[in-house]
Amino acid sequence: MSAPSTAAAHRGLRRFRAPAPPPPERCELCGIELAGRHRHLVDTRNRGLACACPPCALLFEQAGAAGGQFRTVPDRFLSDPDHRLDDVVWDRLRIPVGVAFLLDNTTLGRAVALYPSPAGATESELEPSAWQAVHDATRLAGLLAPDVEALLLRRTEDRIECHLIPVDLAYELTGRLRMLWRGFDGGAEARAALADFFADVARRAREPHEEARRP
């Protein structure tokens, strides 16, 4: 048997090489390399998220900076244990799964509802009357910063959870559930990830009156 050619041997060795590490994340405004977790900006014009370094995130914290195209996603978590969201309000949202996040989209000029699915974040039209019903049922809806914060809702057998979270985490949740989704209802692994996510949100969240006392 003849020995393999040098080129063939190299191709065989490449199969055993460790994959190349992904390129480092960079700030999408100034290009500086980012280390670890970092802030995000909402690109209101293109309805997307952009990674940002601390100086760029600080620059766009004020609403209306640079014509309002970019807005820094804040880092606050609020919960409303006294909300009046019930099955009647939930049914008006017309969400086919038990988790949704609502946000006030200034580009569209209306509130939208999104929910996780095997395809990622699925957007659903939100009737003005349904959005008003949410406003009437929880004070968090009135505190929601447009574009950059989301009202996160989860319907369980005995209650509805209601939190205000940074919008990038809402999209992070839907992306993770998309990777884990199995079968019709998501599967055990996706349900466990969802439970862990809500437990972390509950741990980090304050009630609105506590937020008002912050310096």
URBEL-V109397 format. One record per residue. N is the residue number from 0. PSI is psi in whole degrees, 0 to 359 (999 if undefined). OMEGA is omega in whole degrees, 0 to 359 (none if undefined). NEAR is the number of other ideal C-beta (glycine too) atoms within 10 Angstrom. Layout:
# URBEL-V109397
N|PSI|OMEGA|NEAR, N|PSI|OMEGA|NEAR
This chain:
# URBEL-V109397
0|132|182|3, 1|150|180|4, 2|146|179|7, 3|151|179|11, 4|162|179|9, 5|319|180|8, 6|318|180|8, 7|321|179|10, 8|320|179|11, 9|320|179|10, 10|322|178|11, 11|321|180|10, 12|326|182|9, 13|333|180|8, 14|337|183|6, 15|358|179|6, 16|146|175|7, 17|142|179|5, 18|147|180|5, 19|139|179|6, 20|148|180|6, 21|152|179|6, 22|149|181|7, 23|147|176|8, 24|146|181|12, 25|153|174|14, 26|129|185|20, 27|2|175|18, 28|311|184|18, 29|347|175|11, 30|359|181|8, 31|148|180|13, 32|139|182|10, 33|141|180|16, 34|122|175|9, 35|209|180|5, 36|147|185|5, 37|170|180|15, 38|165|177|22, 39|155|172|22, 40|146|170|27, 41|125|174|28, 42|96|186|16, 43|334|182|18, 44|319|183|11, 45|4|178|10, 46|56|180|13, 47|176|177|12, 48|145|177|17, 49|135|176|18, 50|146|184|17, 51|144|173|24, 52|166|182|20, 53|315|180|12, 54|319|180|11, 55|323|177|20, 56|319|179|21, 57|323|182|12, 58|323|186|17, 59|18|178|22, 60|333|179|14, 61|127|179|10, 62|137|178|13, 63|355|178|9, 64|142|179|14, 65|43|178|12, 66|4|177|8, 67|4|181|14, 68|318|182|16, 69|137|176|20, 70|133|181|24, 71|134|177|21, 72|122|180|26, 73|174|182|16, 74|62|178|12, 75|148|181|16, 76|124|179|20, 77|149|175|23, 78|150|178|22, 79|87|180|21, 80|345|182|10, 81|15|182|10, 82|163|180|20, 83|26|175|13, 84|131|181|23, 85|186|182|13, 86|328|180|9, 87|313|178|9, 88|316|181|18, 89|315|182|19, 90|331|179|11, 91|339|178|16, 92|337|179|21, 93|47|178|13, 94|125|185|21, 95|354|178|10, 96|177|186|14, 97|7|181|18, 98|138|177|22, 99|154|168|24, 100|138|184|26, 101|141|177|25, 102|155|179|22, 103|106|185|19, 104|111|184|18, 105|333|178|14, 106|317|178|15, 107|340|181|11, 108|26|180|7, 109|168|175|13, 110|148|178|22, 111|155|176|17, 112|136|176|23, 113|151|180|23, 114|153|181|20, 115|151|179|26, 116|172|177|15, 117|339|180|15, 118|2|183|9, 119|209|180|14, 120|119|179|16, 121|127|182|16, 122|140|179|12, 123|142|176|14, 124|140|181|11, 125|114|180|22, 126|140|178|14, 127|324|180|9, 128|326|178|8, 129|319|178|20, 130|322|177|20, 131|323|178|13, 132|323|176|19, 133|317|178|24, 134|319|182|15, 135|338|187|11, 136|341|180|19, 137|136|179|24, 138|343|180|17, 139|330|180|24, 140|324|179|22, 141|343|179|8, 142|352|186|16, 143|123|175|21, 144|126|183|18, 145|141|174|16, 146|326|192|20, 147|352|177|22, 148|154|182|26, 149|147|173|27, 150|111|185|27, 151|124|183|26, 152|141|173|25, 153|128|179|19, 154|121|176|19, 155|186|183|10, 156|329|187|5, 157|357|182|5, 158|174|173|12, 159|127|176|18, 160|147|183|18, 161|118|181|23, 162|154|171|22, 163|126|184|27, 164|164|173|24, 165|140|186|21, 166|332|180|24, 167|329|178|19, 168|328|176|21, 169|317|178|23, 170|326|176|20, 171|319|179|14, 172|312|181|22, 173|325|178|19, 174|319|179|13, 175|318|179|15, 176|327|177|25, 177|319|181|16, 178|327|184|11, 179|347|190|18, 180|131|176|19, 181|136|175|11, 182|199|186|9, 183|321|187|7, 184|9|178|11, 185|326|179|22, 186|169|186|14, 187|320|182|11, 188|319|178|13, 189|320|178|20, 190|322|178|14, 191|319|178|12, 192|321|179|18, 193|317|179|19, 194|319|178|11, 195|320|181|10, 196|313|181|20, 197|327|177|17, 198|321|179|10, 199|319|177|12, 200|315|180|20, 201|324|179|13, 202|324|185|8, 203|342|189|15, 204|149|172|20, 205|164|172|15, 206|156|184|14, 207|324|181|17, 208|332|175|9, 209|324|176|11, 210|322|182|14, 211|336|181|9, 212|357|181|7, 213|143|178|7, 214|999|none|2
